[in-house]
Amino acid sequence: MGVPIAAWPMYADQHRNAFLVTNILKVSLAVKTMEQSEEIVTSSTIVGVVERLMASKEGKEMTKRAKEIGAAVQLAMEEGEVSRLELDSFNAHITRLPMAITPQAKFQMNGDPF
């Protein structure tokens, strides 16, 4: 934990996630933004972002912040904590879903094979 991100969103929710880690959590630099989605990313752009992340005061601050967030996530996932309880509940729910939609499960539930 504690690694800054070079955000390079391409589709779907990646743009929103890139905005979150770059502008809200401040643990990322954008390689490319939504406004630049049609532009080709040059090697010099990538080098510049990596250098800023790895060898600048800004990058060191992002690394520190990422470590702090990572530690908070680790604490939230400990046994009995809310995030852990919610994840366990979600996992229990989704592992029951496939059984409910198979023909065999339908037969077992109501005796009707289809």
C-alpha atoms as a printed R data frame, in Angstrom:
    type eleno elety resid chain resno       x       y       z
1   ATOM     1    CA   MET     A     1   0.000   0.000   0.000
2   ATOM     2    CA   GLY     A     2   1.054   3.546  -0.462
3   ATOM     3    CA   VAL     A     3   1.736   3.761  -4.175
4   ATOM     4    CA   PRO     A     4   0.687   6.851  -6.142
5   ATOM     5    CA   ILE     A     5  -1.243   6.307  -9.362
6   ATOM     6    CA   ALA     A     6  -0.674   7.402 -12.947
7   ATOM     7    CA   ALA     A     7  -4.332   7.706 -13.978
8   ATOM     8    CA   TRP     A     8  -5.012   6.908 -17.626
9   ATOM     9    CA   PRO     A     9  -8.761   6.392 -17.970
10  ATOM    10    CA   MET     A    10 -10.051   4.893 -21.211
11  ATOM    11    CA   TYR     A    11 -13.747   4.029 -20.812
12  ATOM    12    CA   ALA     A    12 -16.737   3.433 -18.549
13  ATOM    13    CA   ASP     A    13 -16.274   4.496 -14.931
14  ATOM    14    CA   GLN     A    14 -12.503   4.904 -15.245
15  ATOM    15    CA   HIS     A    15 -12.899   8.656 -15.859
16  ATOM    16    CA   ARG     A    16 -14.858   9.066 -12.635
17  ATOM    17    CA   ASN     A    17 -12.359   6.941 -10.719
18  ATOM    18    CA   ALA     A    18  -9.452   8.936 -12.165
19  ATOM    19    CA   PHE     A    19 -11.137  12.166 -11.060
20  ATOM    20    CA   LEU     A    20 -11.586  10.726  -7.563
21  ATOM    21    CA   VAL     A    21  -7.975   9.615  -7.070
22  ATOM    22    CA   THR     A    22  -6.546  12.722  -8.741
23  ATOM    23    CA   ASN     A    23  -8.720  15.582  -7.498
24  ATOM    24    CA   ILE     A    24 -10.340  14.315  -4.305
25  ATOM    25    CA   LEU     A    25  -7.938  11.806  -2.742
26  ATOM    26    CA   LYS     A    26  -4.892  13.490  -4.298
27  ATOM    27    CA   VAL     A    27  -2.910  10.273  -4.765
28  ATOM    28    CA   SER     A    28  -2.667  10.424  -8.548
29  ATOM    29    CA   LEU     A    29  -1.563  12.395 -11.568
30  ATOM    30    CA   ALA     A    30  -3.541  12.299 -14.786
31  ATOM    31    CA   VAL     A    31  -1.714  10.950 -17.807
32  ATOM    32    CA   LYS     A    32  -4.751  11.849 -19.852
33  ATOM    33    CA   THR     A    33  -8.087  13.479 -18.974
34  ATOM    34    CA   MET     A    34 -11.542  12.974 -20.442
35  ATOM    35    CA   GLU     A    35 -11.095  16.182 -22.431
36  ATOM    36    CA   GLN     A    36  -7.946  14.688 -23.975
37  ATOM    37    CA   SER     A    37  -9.539  11.316 -24.761
38  ATOM    38    CA   GLU     A    38  -8.961  11.631 -28.519
39  ATOM    39    CA   GLU     A    39  -5.333  12.709 -28.172
40  ATOM    40    CA   ILE     A    40  -2.396  10.342 -28.479
41  ATOM    41    CA   VAL     A    41  -0.273  10.125 -25.357
42  ATOM    42    CA   THR     A    42   3.394  10.646 -26.123
43  ATOM    43    CA   SER     A    43   6.272   8.889 -24.436
44  ATOM    44    CA   SER     A    44   7.467  12.232 -23.080
45  ATOM    45    CA   THR     A    45   4.088  12.728 -21.369
46  ATOM    46    CA   ILE     A    46   4.402   9.337 -19.683
47  ATOM    47    CA   VAL     A    47   7.999  10.027 -18.650
48  ATOM    48    CA   GLY     A    48   6.950  13.380 -17.197
49  ATOM    49    CA   VAL     A    49   4.144  11.863 -15.129
50  ATOM    50    CA   VAL     A    50   6.323   9.014 -13.849
51  ATOM    51    CA   GLU     A    51   9.118  11.434 -12.905
52  ATOM    52    CA   ARG     A    52   6.649  13.652 -11.043
53  ATOM    53    CA   LEU     A    53   5.247  10.627  -9.207
54  ATOM    54    CA   MET     A    54   8.583   9.054  -8.326
55  ATOM    55    CA   ALA     A    55  11.068  11.899  -7.959
56  ATOM    56    CA   SER     A    56   9.318  15.067  -6.845
57  ATOM    57    CA   LYS     A    57   8.036  16.594  -3.634
58  ATOM    58    CA   GLU     A    58   4.535  16.329  -5.102
59  ATOM    59    CA   GLY     A    59   5.020  12.592  -5.689
60  ATOM    60    CA   LYS     A    60   6.374  12.055  -2.177
61  ATOM    61    CA   GLU     A    61   3.295  13.800  -0.746
62  ATOM    62    CA   MET     A    62   1.050  11.555  -2.857
63  ATOM    63    CA   THR     A    63   2.921   8.482  -1.637
64  ATOM    64    CA   LYS     A    64   2.467   9.602   1.972
65  ATOM    65    CA   ARG     A    65  -1.233  10.237   1.411
66  ATOM    66    CA   ALA     A    66  -1.657   6.862  -0.345
67  ATOM    67    CA   LYS     A    67  -0.026   5.130   2.647
68  ATOM    68    CA   GLU     A    68  -2.394   6.925   5.035
69  ATOM    69    CA   ILE     A    69  -5.417   5.904   2.973
70  ATOM    70    CA   GLY     A    70  -4.107   2.344   2.713
71  ATOM    71    CA   ALA     A    71  -3.725   2.123   6.492
72  ATOM    72    CA   ALA     A    72  -7.281   3.407   6.971
73  ATOM    73    CA   VAL     A    73  -8.584   0.806   4.515
74  ATOM    74    CA   GLN     A    74  -6.687  -1.951   6.340
75  ATOM    75    CA   LEU     A    75  -8.244  -0.898   9.645
76  ATOM    76    CA   ALA     A    76 -11.720  -0.750   8.104
77  ATOM    77    CA   MET     A    77 -11.331  -4.320   6.826
78  ATOM    78    CA   GLU     A    78 -10.416  -5.867  10.175
79  ATOM    79    CA   GLU     A    79 -12.748  -8.458  11.665
80  ATOM    80    CA   GLY     A    80 -15.873  -6.818  13.062
81  ATOM    81    CA   GLU     A    81 -15.373  -3.458  11.347
82  ATOM    82    CA   VAL     A    82 -18.188  -2.043   9.217
83  ATOM    83    CA   SER     A    83 -16.443  -2.365   5.838
84  ATOM    84    CA   ARG     A    84 -15.566  -5.998   6.567
85  ATOM    85    CA   LEU     A    85 -19.124  -6.768   7.697
86  ATOM    86    CA   GLU     A    86 -20.581  -5.159   4.565
87  ATOM    87    CA   LEU     A    87 -18.187  -7.033   2.271
88  ATOM    88    CA   ASP     A    88 -18.947 -10.338   4.004
89  ATOM    89    CA   SER     A    89 -22.674  -9.647   3.682
90  ATOM    90    CA   PHE     A    90 -22.310  -8.839  -0.018
91  ATOM    91    CA   ASN     A    91 -20.249 -11.984  -0.627
92  ATOM    92    CA   ALA     A    92 -22.827 -14.120   1.166
93  ATOM    93    CA   HIS     A    93 -25.574 -12.579  -0.941
94  ATOM    94    CA   ILE     A    94 -23.914 -13.035  -4.326
95  ATOM    95    CA   THR     A    95 -22.816 -16.589  -3.632
96  ATOM    96    CA   ARG     A    96 -26.476 -17.518  -3.154
97  ATOM    97    CA   LEU     A    97 -27.622 -15.914  -6.432
98  ATOM    98    CA   PRO     A    98 -26.430 -18.535  -8.953
99  ATOM    99    CA   MET     A    99 -28.309 -21.273  -7.095
100 ATOM   100    CA   ALA     A   100 -31.525 -19.260  -7.310
101 ATOM   101    CA   ILE     A   101 -31.391 -18.928 -11.106
102 ATOM   102    CA   THR     A   102 -30.413 -22.424 -12.249
103 ATOM   103    CA   PRO     A   103 -33.131 -24.783 -13.545
104 ATOM   104    CA   GLN     A   104 -32.144 -27.319 -10.875
105 ATOM   105    CA   ALA     A   105 -32.643 -24.730  -8.165
106 ATOM   106    CA   LYS     A   106 -36.044 -23.774  -9.554
107 ATOM   107    CA   PHE     A   107 -37.052 -27.446  -9.514
108 ATOM   108    CA   GLN     A   108 -35.812 -27.850  -5.944
109 ATOM   109    CA   MET     A   109 -37.682 -24.745  -4.829
110 ATOM   110    CA   ASN     A   110 -41.117 -25.469  -6.274
111 ATOM   111    CA   GLY     A   111 -41.022 -28.948  -7.770
112 ATOM   112    CA   ASP     A   112 -41.494 -27.554 -11.287
113 ATOM   113    CA   PRO     A   113 -38.618 -28.535 -13.607
114 ATOM   114    CA   PHE     A   114 -39.043 -25.392 -15.713
